[in-house]
Amino acid sequence: MLSKIAEAILEKRYLLRGVHGEVIETTDQLFRRVAKAVAEPEGSNAAEYEEKFYTLMTSLDFLPNSPTLMNAGTPDGQLSACFVLPIEDNMEGIFNTLRDAALIHKTGGGTGFSFSRLRPKDSVVKSTGGIASGPISFMHVYNAATEAIKQGGKRRGANMGMLRVDYPDILDFIKCKKDKTKLTNFNISVAITDKFMQAVQENSTYEIFNPYTKKVEKELPARHVWDEIVKAAWESGEPGIFFIDRANQFNPTPMLGEFEATNPCGEQPLLSYESCNLGSINLSNMVINGRVNYTKLAKTIELAVRFLDNVIEINKYPLPQIERATKLTRKIGLGVMGWADMLLKCRIPYNSKQAIDLAEQVMKFITTYARTCSIKLGKERGSFPAKDKSIWKDYEYMRNAALTTIAPTGTISMIAEVSSGIEPIFGYAYTKTVMDNTSFTYVNEILKETLEERGLYTQEIIDKLLKTGRVSTIEEVPEDIKEIFVCAYDITAEDHIKMQAAFQKYTDNAISKTINFPKDATIEDIHNGYLLAYKLGCKGVTVYRDGSRDSQVLNIGTETKKSSELAFKALPRDRAATTFGFTDKITTGCGNLYITVNFDEHGICEIFTNTGKAGGCPAQSEATARLATLALRTNVDYEAIIKQLLGIRCPAAIQNKNAQCLSCPDAIARTLRKALAQKVLLTNIIPEKGTPSTIKCPECGQPIYNAEGCVICQSCGYSKCN
């Protein structure tokens, strides 16, 4: 039985729509559509497996990644979530890859790139005698292209930009997202080598290699570069770090090439043109009477491995080279969600040795049994073609080169109503708003049952819980309950890292997880966290210090920040008696449109429009301006408003060669961006130190939070990474 929020998310993001945007399938039909499509490779047994796959999904024991739910059984048919594309060091190669990425984004996939093959900034271009602009300039080009692609209105573009730590422009790369309005469609990570880590620990220098000249260019103090990485992560959560040598140490097909990059969230290292389809087992459903039900888990693993292998067969790949590379290794990414819920049902604190031990036990079982299933499937269908060039060459059969990945499960975990990935519970109570703008209070079901059993489920306790999301802050709750029901901000960074390392020990690929730090965490704390992750065997690390982004919301987890009030009762500020600004004249498809932007002491406060004699759609443009004004006075992020309006197309504008915009909303967005560029009074909009700031979901306006190496909206399922 799906919840109201699950139904709302499915309707908004997954259910098929007609030519006019109307929903044309039910949630049951969605699962039936996916099950039928994925069962096709079973041949004469297709009907049997259709029922098995349908039950697997509708029971919420397992859910595949979003592209599979969206596209299976449709003409699009692109079912993979993760891709890595190579970028060659020439103009043709750079823009061919950009074209390939655009095709992938259009179908709902995310892309990862290593920019380490490109010649550094200021290198001489022999063919022209000019000077190379370097990889960061092309990252901006890729970012702009991603922004222009809407992915059918279902998924936004997402990229991972990776650069080796021994690349000449590494210091510029580390700082390239210091301006948080730039490269908004990129996550960035530094590819960290073992030599660099050794130099950091020895406080020595390391070599910088120029990929263009093939020579060592210079040496840099490793500790200085490390400090810059740590400082940037402390300030904004980026860059992440990915231990590239460690990842290649576990590369299942080293004879085919080395890993250079990962997918956008960092959990899936791939060779050039490889793709990977993901799916997650709901661990919450694998508990009976407070104990892990390994019999049920085994049955779920077997069906899930078969399901994901079938996806490789029916997938309609965006490029022929992607199909070849994917089928050569047949990698799948079987992961988990609901880990924190499993611990709660077993009455085990997340931040305990018992939890670490269980994590190793459960993940070892999943990976080991998944390999057993892959061997069985290989005997039935044949091994992956590159087996003899892999670590499995001595095995008689192996269907998949790699099997397990811990991926973000932001949206699908919301459908299943469980904790995402291996993250702890972010908050035990909060307000959700569904598509009809109906708000309702959500309280974690396991906590609710526990409080009811003890006669403690009162409105007073729920009201307190809604303020912080934390059980630990409520005096009326007994200590034994507080000990079990910990949330993300009750857990030390060290505990976060130890949990990630425990799962990494028995995971083929990597793990997407956010290491949460409190607001008062120091740069030294980030430094120690990164070193610990390296020492414990993690492949990649993403950190987030609470409040480190100017426009970040803290909706749950800090008492002083009244998230429910900020998020759900926000009112626009009053219009000042006196404002000042400018008026822009833009030619639309129908004539001239005059757009006025005004400022008050807080920043941009209003937009209004006026049409010329043949200026087009006065009612529509006025309505757009009024709504934008309302958003501005409610402190919605400027870029979020621009992002929603920019690029909207009008037939009249397209047909008119003199038009300076794509539509009236597009014109408003362009003028708003011009206002931002002028930097009039913008310094006044930054909150004073200690003042809570807010960032809202660009789709529904509700709070978003940091987890799984990404940002997630718990109201509508929006994720920065998908």
C-alpha positions as CSV (number, residue, x, y, z in Angstrom):
1,M,0.0,0.0,0.0
2,L,1.7,3.2,-1.2
3,S,1.5,6.3,0.9
4,K,0.0,9.6,-0.2
5,I,3.5,11.1,-0.7
6,A,4.6,8.1,-2.7
7,E,1.6,8.4,-4.9
8,A,2.2,12.1,-5.4
9,I,5.9,11.5,-6.3
10,L,5.0,8.8,-8.8
11,E,2.4,11.0,-10.4
12,K,4.7,14.0,-10.7
13,R,7.8,12.1,-11.9
14,Y,7.1,8.7,-13.2
15,L,3.6,8.1,-14.5
16,L,3.3,8.3,-18.3
17,R,1.6,11.4,-19.7
18,G,-0.3,12.1,-22.9
19,V,0.5,14.7,-25.6
20,H,-1.2,17.4,-23.5
21,G,0.6,16.5,-20.3
22,E,-2.2,14.6,-18.7
23,V,-1.5,11.4,-16.7
24,I,-2.4,8.3,-18.7
25,E,-1.4,5.5,-16.3
26,T,-2.0,4.4,-12.7
27,T,0.8,3.5,-10.3
28,D,-0.2,-0.2,-10.6
29,Q,0.0,0.1,-14.4
30,L,3.5,1.7,-14.0
31,F,4.8,-1.3,-12.1
32,R,3.1,-3.7,-14.5
33,R,4.7,-1.8,-17.5
34,V,8.2,-2.1,-15.9
35,A,7.8,-5.7,-14.9
36,K,6.5,-6.8,-18.3
37,A,9.4,-5.0,-20.2
38,V,12.1,-6.3,-17.9
39,A,10.8,-9.9,-18.1
40,E,11.1,-10.0,-21.9
41,P,14.6,-11.6,-22.0
42,E,13.1,-14.6,-20.1
43,G,11.6,-15.9,-23.3
44,S,9.1,-18.7,-22.6
45,N,9.3,-17.9,-18.9
46,A,8.5,-14.2,-19.4
47,A,5.0,-14.4,-17.9
48,E,6.3,-16.1,-14.8
49,Y,9.0,-13.5,-14.2
50,E,6.7,-10.6,-15.0
51,E,4.7,-11.6,-11.9
52,K,7.8,-12.1,-9.8
53,F,9.2,-8.7,-10.8
54,Y,5.8,-7.0,-10.3
55,T,5.6,-8.5,-6.8
56,L,9.2,-7.6,-6.1
57,M,8.5,-3.9,-6.8
58,T,4.9,-3.5,-5.5
59,S,6.0,-5.1,-2.2
60,L,8.7,-2.4,-2.1
61,D,11.3,-5.1,-1.4
62,F,13.3,-3.7,-4.3
63,L,13.1,-0.7,-6.6
64,P,15.2,0.0,-9.7
65,N,16.7,3.4,-10.5
66,S,14.5,6.2,-11.8
67,P,15.2,5.9,-15.6
68,T,14.0,2.3,-15.4
69,L,10.8,3.2,-13.7
70,M,10.3,6.1,-16.1
71,N,11.3,4.5,-19.4
72,A,10.9,0.7,-19.3
73,G,8.3,-0.3,-21.8
74,T,8.2,3.1,-23.5
75,P,9.7,4.1,-26.9
76,D,12.5,6.0,-25.1
77,G,13.6,2.8,-23.4
78,Q,16.8,4.2,-21.9
79,L,17.1,2.6,-18.5
80,S,20.6,3.4,-17.1
81,A,21.3,6.0,-14.5
82,C,25.1,6.3,-14.7
83,F,27.5,7.0,-17.6
84,V,31.1,8.1,-17.9
85,L,32.3,9.7,-21.1
86,P,35.9,10.4,-22.2
87,I,37.0,13.9,-23.3
88,E,39.9,13.9,-25.8
89,D,42.3,16.8,-26.0
90,N,41.0,18.5,-29.2
91,M,38.1,20.7,-30.1
92,E,36.3,18.0,-32.0
93,G,36.6,15.5,-29.2
94,I,35.4,18.0,-26.6
95,F,32.3,18.9,-28.4
96,N,31.6,15.4,-29.6
97,T,31.5,14.4,-25.9
98,L,29.2,17.3,-25.2
99,R,26.8,16.1,-27.9
100,D,26.9,12.6,-26.4
101,A,26.2,14.0,-22.9
102,A,23.3,15.9,-24.2
103,L,21.7,12.8,-25.7
104,I,22.2,11.0,-22.3
105,H,20.7,13.8,-20.3
106,K,17.7,13.9,-22.6
107,T,17.0,10.3,-21.7
108,G,17.4,10.8,-17.9
109,G,21.0,9.7,-17.3
110,G,23.8,11.4,-15.4
111,T,27.3,11.8,-16.8
112,G,30.8,11.8,-15.3
113,F,33.9,13.3,-16.9
114,S,37.6,13.4,-16.2
115,F,39.0,16.7,-17.6
116,S,42.5,15.4,-16.9
117,R,43.3,14.6,-20.5
118,L,42.9,18.2,-21.7
119,R,45.9,20.5,-22.0
120,P,46.3,22.9,-19.1
121,K,45.4,26.6,-19.1
122,D,47.9,28.8,-21.1
123,S,49.3,25.9,-23.0
124,V,50.2,26.8,-26.6
125,V,47.9,25.4,-29.3
126,K,50.2,24.4,-32.1
127,S,47.5,24.4,-34.9
128,T,46.6,28.1,-34.2
129,G,49.4,29.5,-32.2
130,G,46.8,30.5,-29.6
131,I,46.6,29.8,-25.9
132,A,44.5,27.0,-24.4
133,S,41.8,28.1,-22.0
134,G,42.1,25.0,-19.9
135,P,39.5,22.4,-18.6
136,I,37.6,24.8,-16.3
137,S,36.5,26.9,-19.2
138,F,35.0,23.9,-20.9
139,M,33.3,22.8,-17.7
140,H,31.3,26.1,-18.0
141,V,30.4,25.2,-21.5
142,Y,29.2,21.7,-20.4
143,N,27.3,23.3,-17.5
144,A,25.4,25.7,-19.8
145,A,24.5,22.8,-22.2
146,T,23.2,20.8,-19.3
147,E,21.1,23.8,-18.1
148,A,19.4,23.9,-21.5
149,I,18.3,20.3,-21.5
150,K,15.0,19.6,-19.6
151,Q,15.1,15.8,-19.9
152,G,11.5,15.6,-20.8
153,G,10.5,17.4,-17.6
154,K,11.3,14.4,-15.5
155,R,14.9,14.5,-14.6
156,R,17.4,17.4,-14.6
157,G,20.9,17.2,-16.0
158,A,23.7,16.1,-13.6
159,N,27.4,15.9,-14.0
160,M,30.5,14.9,-12.2
161,G,33.7,16.8,-13.1
162,M,36.9,15.2,-11.9
163,L,40.5,16.3,-12.1
164,R,43.6,14.5,-11.0
165,V,45.4,16.0,-8.1
166,D,48.7,15.9,-10.1
167,Y,47.2,18.1,-12.9
168,P,48.7,21.6,-13.4
169,D,45.5,23.5,-12.9
170,I,44.5,21.6,-9.8
171,L,44.4,24.7,-7.5
172,D,42.1,26.6,-9.8
173,F,39.9,23.5,-10.0
174,I,39.6,23.2,-6.2
175,K,38.3,26.8,-6.1
176,C,36.1,26.7,-9.3
177,K,32.8,26.5,-7.3
178,K,33.7,29.1,-4.8
179,D,31.1,31.3,-6.6
180,K,28.1,29.2,-5.8
181,T,26.1,30.6,-8.8
182,K,28.6,29.0,-11.2
183,L,28.8,25.3,-12.4
184,T,25.4,24.6,-10.7
185,N,25.0,21.4,-12.8
186,F,28.3,19.9,-11.6
187,N,29.5,18.1,-8.6
188,I,33.3,18.2,-8.5
189,S,35.8,15.8,-7.0
190,V,39.6,15.7,-6.9
191,A,41.0,12.3,-8.1
192,I,43.5,11.6,-5.3
193,T,46.5,9.4,-5.9
194,D,48.3,7.2,-3.3
195,K,51.5,9.2,-4.0
196,F,49.8,12.4,-3.1
197,M,48.4,10.9,0.1
198,Q,51.9,9.7,1.1
199,A,53.3,13.2,0.5
200,V,50.5,14.7,2.6
201,Q,51.3,12.4,5.5
202,E,55.1,13.0,5.1
203,N,54.6,16.8,4.5
204,S,56.6,16.6,1.3
205,T,56.2,17.7,-2.3
206,Y,54.7,15.8,-5.1
207,E,55.0,15.9,-8.9
208,I,52.6,17.8,-11.2
209,F,52.3,16.1,-14.6
210,N,51.4,17.9,-17.8
211,P,49.2,15.6,-19.9
212,Y,50.0,17.6,-23.0
213,T,53.7,17.6,-22.9
214,K,53.9,14.2,-21.1
215,K,56.4,15.7,-18.7
216,V,56.7,16.6,-15.0
217,E,56.0,20.3,-14.9
218,K,56.8,21.1,-11.3
219,E,56.4,20.0,-7.8
220,L,53.9,21.4,-5.2
221,P,53.8,21.1,-1.4
222,A,51.3,18.3,-0.9
223,R,50.1,19.7,2.4
224,H,49.3,23.1,0.8
225,V,47.1,21.5,-1.9
226,W,45.5,19.3,0.7
227,D,44.8,22.3,2.9
228,E,43.1,24.0,0.0
229,I,40.9,21.0,-0.7
230,V,39.9,20.8,3.0
231,K,39.3,24.5,3.3
232,A,37.0,24.5,0.2
233,A,35.1,21.5,1.5
234,W,34.7,23.2,4.8
235,E,33.3,26.4,3.1
236,S,30.9,24.7,0.7
237,G,31.0,20.9,0.8
238,E,33.0,20.8,-2.5
239,P,35.2,19.4,-3.9
240,G,34.7,15.9,-2.8
241,I,37.6,13.5,-3.0
242,F,37.9,10.2,-4.8
243,F,40.8,7.9,-4.2
244,I,41.4,7.0,-7.8
245,D,44.3,4.6,-7.2
246,R,42.3,2.7,-4.6
247,A,39.3,2.5,-7.0
248,N,41.6,1.0,-9.7
249,Q,43.1,-1.4,-7.3
250,F,39.6,-3.0,-7.3
251,N,39.0,-2.5,-11.0
252,P,37.4,-5.8,-12.2
253,T,38.7,-5.4,-15.8
254,P,42.1,-3.7,-15.5
255,M,43.1,-5.0,-19.0
256,L,40.4,-2.9,-20.5
257,G,41.6,0.4,-19.0
258,E,41.7,2.4,-15.9
259,F,39.0,4.3,-14.1
260,E,39.3,8.1,-14.6
261,A,35.9,9.3,-13.4
262,T,32.6,8.4,-11.7
263,N,28.9,9.1,-12.2
264,P,27.6,12.4,-10.7
265,C,27.2,11.1,-7.1
266,G,30.5,9.3,-7.0
267,E,29.4,5.8,-6.2
268,Q,30.0,4.3,-9.7
269,P,33.5,4.4,-11.2
270,L,33.2,3.4,-14.8
271,L,35.5,3.0,-17.9
272,S,34.9,5.2,-20.9
273,Y,31.5,4.7,-22.4
274,E,30.4,2.3,-19.7
275,S,27.0,2.7,-18.2
276,C,25.4,1.1,-15.1
277,N,21.8,0.4,-14.1
278,L,21.1,0.6,-10.4
279,G,18.6,-0.8,-8.0
280,S,18.2,-1.0,-4.3
281,I,17.0,-3.6,-1.8
282,N,14.7,-2.3,1.0
283,L,16.5,-3.5,4.1
284,S,13.7,-2.4,6.3
285,N,11.5,-5.2,4.8
286,M,14.2,-7.8,5.6
287,V,13.6,-7.7,9.3
288,I,11.2,-10.0,11.2
289,N,10.8,-9.9,14.9
290,G,13.9,-7.7,15.4
291,R,16.3,-10.0,13.4
292,V,17.5,-10.0,9.8
293,N,15.7,-12.5,7.7
294,Y,18.5,-13.8,5.5
295,T,16.2,-16.3,3.8
296,K,14.0,-13.5,2.4
297,L,17.1,-11.3,1.7
298,A,18.6,-14.1,-0.4
299,K,15.4,-14.6,-2.5
300,T,15.3,-10.8,-3.0
301,I,19.0,-10.7,-4.1
302,E,18.5,-13.5,-6.6
303,L,15.5,-11.7,-8.3
304,A,17.2,-8.3,-8.2
305,V,20.3,-9.6,-9.9
306,R,18.2,-11.2,-12.6
307,F,16.1,-8.0,-12.9
308,L,19.2,-5.8,-13.4
309,D,20.9,-8.2,-15.8
310,N,17.7,-8.2,-17.9
311,V,17.8,-4.4,-18.0
312,I,21.1,-4.6,-19.8
313,E,19.4,-6.6,-22.5
314,I,16.3,-4.5,-23.1
315,N,18.0,-1.1,-22.6
316,K,17.9,1.2,-25.6
317,Y,21.3,2.8,-25.4
318,P,21.8,6.4,-26.5
319,L,25.1,5.6,-28.3
320,P,26.4,2.4,-30.0
321,Q,29.7,2.7,-28.2
322,I,27.9,2.8,-24.9
323,E,26.0,-0.4,-25.7
324,R,29.3,-2.2,-26.7
325,A,31.1,-1.1,-23.6
326,T,28.2,-1.9,-21.3
327,K,27.6,-5.4,-22.7
328,L,31.3,-6.2,-22.7
329,T,31.4,-6.1,-18.9
330,R,27.7,-6.2,-17.9
331,K,28.2,-4.3,-14.7
332,I,25.1,-3.8,-12.4
333,G,24.7,-1.7,-9.3
334,L,22.7,-3.6,-6.7
335,G,22.5,-1.5,-3.5
336,V,20.4,-0.9,-0.4
337,M,18.0,1.6,1.2
338,G,16.3,1.6,4.5
339,W,19.5,0.7,6.4
340,A,18.7,3.1,9.3
341,D,15.2,1.6,9.5
342,M,16.7,-1.9,9.7
343,L,18.8,-0.8,12.7
344,L,15.8,0.8,14.4
345,K,13.7,-2.4,14.0
346,C,16.7,-4.4,15.4
347,R,17.0,-1.8,18.2
348,I,20.6,-1.1,17.3
349,P,21.9,2.5,17.6
350,Y,23.4,3.7,14.3
351,N,26.5,5.0,16.1
352,S,27.4,1.8,17.8
353,K,29.9,-1.0,17.2
354,Q,27.0,-3.4,16.9
355,A,25.7,-1.4,13.9
356,I,29.2,-1.5,12.3
357,D,29.4,-5.2,12.7
358,L,25.9,-5.8,11.3
359,A,26.7,-3.5,8.3
360,E,29.7,-5.7,7.4
361,Q,27.7,-8.8,7.9
362,V,24.7,-7.7,5.8
363,M,26.8,-6.2,3.0
364,K,29.1,-9.3,2.9
365,F,26.0,-11.5,2.5
366,I,24.6,-9.3,-0.2
367,T,27.7,-9.2,-2.3
368,T,28.7,-12.8,-1.8
369,Y,25.2,-14.1,-2.6
370,A,24.9,-11.7,-5.6
371,R,28.1,-13.2,-7.0
372,T,26.6,-16.7,-6.5
373,C,23.6,-15.6,-8.4
374,S,25.7,-14.1,-11.2
375,I,27.6,-17.4,-11.5
376,K,24.3,-19.3,-11.8
377,L,23.1,-16.7,-14.4
378,G,26.4,-17.0,-16.3
379,K,25.9,-20.8,-16.5
380,E,22.4,-20.3,-17.8
381,R,23.1,-17.4,-20.3
382,G,26.9,-17.1,-20.7
383,S,29.5,-15.0,-18.9
384,F,30.3,-11.4,-19.7
385,P,32.4,-11.2,-22.9
386,A,35.4,-9.6,-21.2
387,K,35.7,-12.3,-18.4
388,D,39.0,-13.6,-19.6
389,K,40.4,-10.0,-19.3
390,S,39.1,-9.7,-15.8
391,I,39.7,-10.7,-12.2
392,W,37.1,-13.5,-12.8
393,K,39.2,-15.2,-15.5
394,D,39.7,-18.3,-13.4
395,Y,36.0,-18.7,-12.8
396,E,34.1,-21.0,-15.1
397,Y,31.1,-18.6,-15.2
398,M,30.4,-15.1,-14.2
399,R,27.6,-13.0,-15.7
400,N,28.6,-9.6,-14.4
401,A,32.0,-8.0,-13.9
402,A,30.7,-6.0,-10.9
403,L,27.5,-6.3,-8.9
404,T,27.1,-4.1,-5.9
405,T,27.0,-0.3,-5.4
406,I,25.6,1.9,-2.7
407,A,23.8,4.6,-4.7
408,P,21.7,7.6,-3.7
409,T,18.1,6.5,-3.3
410,G,16.6,9.9,-2.7
411,T,13.4,9.5,-4.7
412,I,12.9,5.7,-4.6
413,S,13.4,5.6,-0.8
414,M,10.7,8.2,-0.5
415,I,8.4,6.0,-2.5
416,A,9.2,3.1,-0.2
417,E,9.0,5.5,2.8
418,V,12.4,4.4,4.3
419,S,15.7,6.0,5.0
420,S,17.9,6.7,2.0
421,G,20.9,4.5,1.1
422,I,23.0,3.9,4.2
423,E,22.3,7.3,5.6
424,P,21.0,7.8,9.2
425,I,17.5,9.2,9.7
426,F,17.7,12.9,8.9
427,G,14.6,13.9,11.0
428,Y,12.0,11.8,12.8
429,A,9.2,14.3,12.2
430,Y,8.6,17.0,9.6
431,T,5.9,18.5,7.5
432,K,5.3,17.3,4.0
433,T,3.5,19.1,1.2
434,V,2.0,17.0,-1.7
435,M,1.1,18.1,-5.1
436,D,-2.3,19.6,-4.2
437,N,-0.5,21.8,-1.6
438,T,-2.0,19.8,1.2
439,S,0.4,19.7,4.1
440,F,0.5,16.9,6.7
441,T,2.8,15.9,9.5
442,Y,5.0,12.9,9.0
443,V,6.3,11.0,12.1
444,N,8.7,8.0,11.7
445,E,6.5,4.9,12.0
446,I,9.0,2.9,14.1
447,L,9.3,5.8,16.5
448,K,5.6,6.3,16.6
449,E,5.0,2.6,17.5
450,T,7.7,2.8,20.2
451,L,6.2,5.9,21.8
452,E,2.7,4.5,21.7
453,E,3.9,1.3,23.4
454,R,5.3,3.4,26.2
455,G,2.3,5.7,26.4
456,L,4.4,8.7,25.3
457,Y,2.8,9.5,21.9
458,T,1.4,13.0,22.8
459,Q,0.9,16.1,20.8
460,E,3.3,18.0,23.1
461,I,6.1,15.6,22.2
462,I,5.3,15.7,18.5
463,D,5.3,19.5,18.5
464,K,8.8,19.5,20.0
465,L,9.9,16.8,17.6
466,L,8.7,19.0,14.6
467,K,11.0,21.8,15.7
468,T,14.2,19.9,15.5
469,G,13.5,16.4,14.1
470,R,15.6,15.1,17.0
471,V,14.5,12.7,19.7
472,S,17.6,13.5,21.7
473,T,16.5,17.0,22.6
474,I,13.1,16.0,24.1
475,E,13.3,15.7,28.0
476,E,10.1,13.6,28.2
477,V,11.6,10.8,26.2
478,P,13.5,8.1,28.2
479,E,17.2,7.7,27.6
480,D,16.9,4.1,26.2
481,I,14.7,5.4,23.4
482,K,17.0,8.4,22.7
483,E,20.0,6.0,22.5
484,I,18.3,4.0,19.7
485,F,16.6,6.8,17.8
486,V,19.6,8.9,16.8
487,C,19.6,11.1,13.7
488,A,22.2,12.5,11.4
489,Y,23.3,15.4,13.7
490,D,23.4,13.1,16.8
491,I,26.1,11.1,15.1
492,T,29.8,12.2,14.9
493,A,31.6,12.5,11.7
494,E,33.8,9.6,12.8
495,D,30.7,7.4,13.1
496,H,29.5,8.4,9.7
497,I,32.9,7.5,8.1
498,K,33.1,4.2,10.0
499,M,29.7,3.2,8.7
500,Q,30.7,4.1,5.1
501,A,33.9,2.1,5.5
502,A,32.0,-0.9,6.9
503,F,29.8,-1.1,3.8
504,Q,32.7,-0.3,1.4
505,K,34.6,-3.3,2.7
506,Y,32.1,-5.6,0.9
507,T,30.9,-3.4,-2.0
508,D,32.3,-3.9,-5.5
509,N,32.0,-0.3,-6.6
510,A,31.8,2.7,-4.3
511,I,29.4,4.5,-2.0
512,S,27.5,7.7,-2.2
513,K,27.1,9.1,1.3
514,T,27.3,12.5,3.0
515,I,29.5,12.9,6.1
516,N,27.6,15.5,8.0
517,F,29.5,17.9,10.2
518,P,28.0,20.4,12.7
519,K,28.1,24.1,11.9
520,D,30.9,24.7,14.4
521,A,33.1,22.0,12.9
522,T,36.6,23.3,12.2
523,I,38.8,22.9,9.2
524,E,40.9,20.5,11.2
525,D,37.8,18.4,11.7
526,I,37.4,18.1,7.9
527,H,41.1,17.3,7.6
528,N,40.8,14.5,10.2
529,G,37.7,13.1,8.6
530,Y,39.3,12.9,5.1
531,L,42.4,11.2,6.6
532,L,40.2,8.7,8.5
533,A,38.2,7.8,5.3
534,Y,41.5,7.1,3.5
535,K,42.9,5.0,6.3
536,L,39.7,3.0,6.7
537,G,39.5,2.1,3.0
538,C,36.8,4.3,1.6
539,K,37.0,5.1,-2.2
540,G,35.4,8.5,-2.1
541,V,34.2,11.0,0.5
542,T,31.6,13.8,0.4
543,V,31.4,16.1,3.4
544,Y,28.9,18.7,4.4
545,R,29.2,21.2,7.2
546,D,25.8,22.5,8.4
547,G,25.2,26.1,7.2
548,S,28.3,26.2,5.0
549,R,26.3,27.5,2.0
550,D,24.9,31.0,2.0
551,S,21.6,29.9,0.7
552,Q,21.4,26.5,2.4
553,V,18.3,25.5,4.4
554,L,18.5,23.7,7.6
555,N,15.1,22.4,7.9
556,I,15.5,19.8,10.6
557,G,18.3,19.0,13.0
558,T,19.1,22.3,14.6
559,E,16.9,23.7,17.3
560,T,17.6,27.3,16.7
561,K,16.4,27.1,13.1
562,K,12.6,26.9,12.9
563,S,12.4,24.9,9.7
564,S,8.7,24.2,9.7
565,E,8.0,27.9,10.2
566,L,10.5,29.0,7.5
567,A,9.6,26.4,5.0
568,F,5.8,26.2,5.2
569,K,4.7,29.6,6.6
570,A,6.9,31.9,4.6
571,L,5.3,35.3,3.8
572,P,6.5,37.9,1.4
573,R,8.0,41.1,2.9
574,D,6.0,44.3,2.5
575,R,6.9,46.5,-0.4
576,A,9.0,49.5,0.6
577,A,7.5,52.9,0.2
578,T,10.4,53.9,-2.1
579,T,12.3,51.7,-4.5
580,F,14.6,52.3,-7.4
581,G,15.7,50.3,-10.5
582,F,15.7,50.3,-14.2
583,T,13.6,49.4,-17.2
584,D,14.7,47.0,-19.9
585,K,13.2,47.1,-23.5
586,I,13.2,43.7,-25.1
587,T,11.8,42.8,-28.5
588,T,9.6,39.7,-28.2
589,G,7.9,37.7,-31.0
590,C,5.0,40.1,-30.9
591,G,6.6,43.4,-30.3
592,N,8.3,45.4,-27.5
593,L,8.1,44.3,-23.9
594,Y,9.2,46.8,-21.2
595,I,10.5,45.1,-18.0
596,T,11.1,47.1,-14.8
597,V,13.2,45.7,-12.0
598,N,13.2,47.5,-8.7
599,F,15.4,47.2,-5.6
600,D,14.8,47.9,-1.9
601,E,17.2,47.7,1.0
602,H,17.2,43.9,0.9
603,G,17.9,43.5,-2.8
604,I,15.6,42.9,-5.8
605,C,12.1,43.3,-4.7
606,E,9.8,43.4,-7.7
607,I,9.4,43.0,-11.4
608,F,6.6,44.4,-13.6
609,T,6.0,44.5,-17.3
610,N,4.3,46.8,-19.8
611,T,3.7,46.0,-23.4
612,G,4.0,48.2,-26.4
613,K,1.3,48.6,-29.0
614,A,1.9,45.1,-30.3
615,G,3.8,43.6,-27.3
616,G,2.2,40.2,-27.2
617,C,0.5,38.7,-24.2
618,P,0.0,41.4,-21.5
619,A,-2.0,39.2,-19.1
620,Q,0.5,36.3,-19.2
621,S,3.6,38.5,-18.9
622,E,2.0,40.5,-16.0
623,A,1.0,37.2,-14.2
624,T,4.6,35.9,-14.6
625,A,6.0,39.1,-13.2
626,R,3.7,39.1,-10.3
627,L,4.5,35.6,-9.3
628,A,8.3,36.3,-9.7
629,T,7.8,39.4,-7.5
630,L,6.1,37.3,-4.8
631,A,9.0,34.8,-4.9
632,L,11.6,37.6,-4.7
633,R,9.9,39.1,-1.6
634,T,9.7,35.6,0.0
635,N,13.5,35.3,-0.4
636,V,13.4,32.6,-3.0
637,D,16.9,32.3,-4.5
638,Y,17.3,34.5,-7.6
639,E,19.0,31.8,-9.6
640,A,16.1,29.4,-8.9
641,I,13.6,31.9,-10.3
642,I,15.8,32.5,-13.4
643,K,16.2,28.8,-13.9
644,Q,12.4,28.2,-14.0
645,L,11.8,31.0,-16.5
646,L,14.9,30.9,-18.7
647,G,14.5,29.0,-22.0
648,I,10.7,28.8,-22.1
649,R,9.7,29.0,-25.8
650,C,6.9,30.8,-27.6
651,P,6.1,30.1,-31.2
652,A,5.8,33.8,-32.0
653,A,9.3,34.4,-30.8
654,I,10.7,31.5,-32.7
655,Q,9.1,32.7,-35.9
656,N,10.2,36.3,-35.5
657,K,13.9,36.7,-36.5
658,N,14.0,40.1,-34.7
659,A,13.0,38.6,-31.3
660,Q,15.7,39.1,-28.6
661,C,14.2,36.4,-26.4
662,L,12.5,33.0,-26.6
663,S,9.3,34.2,-24.8
664,C,8.0,36.8,-22.3
665,P,9.0,34.6,-19.3
666,D,12.5,34.2,-21.0
667,A,12.8,37.9,-21.3
668,I,11.9,38.4,-17.6
669,A,14.6,35.9,-16.7
670,R,17.2,37.7,-18.9
671,T,16.4,41.0,-17.3
672,L,16.6,39.5,-13.8
673,R,20.0,38.1,-14.6
674,K,21.1,41.6,-15.9
675,A,19.9,43.0,-12.5
676,L,22.0,40.5,-10.7
677,A,25.1,41.3,-12.8
678,Q,24.8,44.9,-11.7
679,K,25.3,43.9,-8.1
680,V,23.1,46.6,-6.8
681,L,22.7,46.3,-3.0
682,L,23.3,42.5,-3.2
683,T,25.6,42.6,-0.3
684,N,22.6,43.5,1.9
685,I,20.8,40.3,1.1
686,I,23.4,38.0,2.7
687,P,22.2,37.1,6.2
688,E,24.3,38.3,9.2
689,K,26.4,35.7,10.9
690,G,24.1,33.4,12.9
691,T,21.0,34.3,11.0
692,P,19.3,31.2,9.5
693,S,19.3,31.2,5.7
694,T,17.0,29.2,3.5
695,I,17.2,27.4,0.2
696,K,14.0,25.9,-1.2
697,C,13.4,23.2,-3.7
698,P,13.3,24.7,-7.2
699,E,10.3,22.7,-8.1
700,C,8.0,22.8,-5.0
701,G,9.5,25.5,-2.8
702,Q,9.9,23.2,0.2
703,P,13.2,22.7,2.2
704,I,15.9,20.5,0.8
705,Y,18.7,18.8,2.7
706,N,22.1,17.3,2.1
707,A,22.5,13.6,2.1
708,E,24.0,10.8,-0.1
709,G,26.5,13.3,-1.6
710,C,23.6,15.3,-3.0
711,V,20.6,17.5,-2.0
712,I,17.1,16.0,-1.7
713,C,13.6,17.4,-1.3
714,Q,11.4,15.2,0.9
715,S,8.2,16.8,-0.4
716,C,8.4,16.2,-4.1
717,G,11.4,13.9,-4.6
718,Y,13.6,16.5,-6.4
719,S,17.3,15.7,-6.3
720,K,20.1,17.8,-7.5
721,C,21.8,14.7,-8.9
722,N,18.8,13.5,-11.0
